[in-house]
């Protein structure tokens, strides 16, 4: 508690201020170091000693808070996991020292959607009037496909694999 008094004629007025709820600017400089499809690595500066950091992660699908213990390093990082590609996320970071919270440092980002690369070297190994045997090379980089969808056509018509694809 801080006591501040001032005189007003014969009257003295004293104000008590509780400092525990005051906020200070800790210049955390929160930034995104790396962003993927389901996770992001955040880094920030810690110019003054703190007891712990509090990370508030918000998207329209989820909100949660994580307490991160302080380190002796001036730069700190944390990996946020379980994100959904294409859904914007906002993160607020505060530091807490002696029960006093800093002003929040905020960053927003959107985890990237995976890029599906095309298959290569599609070959017709054999065919009949009612079937065809195809082979291909999987994409050379990017996420590994779990299923393939094939569409074919002929004069006057077309068809495709069932909705579940080919494993």
N, C-alpha and C positions, 0 to 999 in steps of 0.2 A: 504494500500500500504506500502511496505517496501522498503526503499531506501538503496542501498549498493554502496559505492563509493570506488575507489582505484586509486592510482596515478600511472602514467606511464610516468616518466620523467616530462616534462612540461605539460603534458596532464592529466586531471583527468576524469575518466570515472565513471558515475553513472548509476546503473541499478535499475529500478523500478520493483518490483515484486508484483503482485496482489495476496494476500493470499486467497481470497474468493474461488478460484478454486482448492486450494491445497487439497490433500487427506491425511487423517491421519488413523492410524491403531487403531481401537476402540476395538479390541479383543472381538467381539460380541459373539463368540462361539455358532453360530447357530446350533440347533439340532432338530431332529424329536422326539417329545415326544410320539405321538400316531399316527398310520396310519390306516385308514379304507378303505372302498371301494370307497367313494366319498369325503372324507375329510381327512385332516391331521392337527395335532396340532403341531405348531412350538414353541420353546422356545429359548430365547437367553439372554445373560448377557448384562447389560448396565453399564459399570464401570465408565463412566463420564456422567455428565449432557448433555442431547441432546434436541434439539427442537422437532424433530420427527424422525420416522424411515420410510424408504421407502423399500417396499417389491416388487420385480420383480418376477412374477410367469410365467414360460415358459414351454410349452409342444409343441408337434408338432400340436396340435389342437387349442391352444389358448395362448395368451400372454397378461398380464395385470399388472398394477402397482397399489399398494395400499399405501396410506400414513397413518401411524399409529401414533397417538399422543403419546408423551412421558409420562411416569408415574414417580412417585417418587420411585418406586420399582427398585431394582437392577436386577431383573429378569422379563422379559416381555414375553408374549405369544400371539399367534394369531392363529385362526383357519381358514385355507384355505378350502373353500367348492367348490362344483361344479366340482370336479375332476372326471376323468373316470378311472375305475378299469383297471389295466394292461397297462396304458399309463404312461411312465416315465415323471416326472416333475422335473425341476431344479428351485430352488429359490435362488435369490441373495438378501441379506439384507444389506442396508447401513444405517448409522445414519447421521443426519444433525444437526450441531451445529454452530450457528453464520454464516450461509450460507456456511459452510465448510462441505464437504462430507467425510465420512470415506471410507476406502477401503472396498469392498464388502466381506461379509462372505457368502459362498455358500454351499448348500446341495442339493443332488439329491435323489429321492426316486420314487418308483412305488406303487400307491395305490393297495391294494390287491384285487384279484378277489374273489367274494363270493364262498364259498364252498357249494354245494348242497348235503345234506346228503340223503341217501336212505330212502324210506318209510319202515315201518315195519309191521309185522302181516298181510300180504296179505292173504285174505281169499276168496274162491269161495262160495258165499252164496247160489246160485242156478244156474242151467244151463239147457239148452235144446240143441237140435241138431243144432240150429242156433244162440244161444245167451248165454251169461254168465253174472251174476251179481257179481261184485267184490267189496270188501271193503278193506280198509287199514288204518293204522295210519300214520299221517303226520310225517315228520322228527321231532325228539325231540329237536333239536337245529339247529342253522344256520338260514339263511334267509327263510322266509315263502314262499313256492311255490305259484305261481299264476296260474299255470296250471300243469296238469299231462299228461304224454305221456305213452300209454300202447301199448305193442307189444305182440302178441301171435302167437303160431305156432301149427301145427298139422302135422301128417305124410303126407308129400307131399306138404306142403304150409305154409304160414305165412301171417299175416296182422298186421296193427297198426292203432292207432287213427289218425284222420286227422291232418294236419300240425299245426292247431291252438290248439290242445290238448284238454283236458277236464278241464273246470274251477273248 
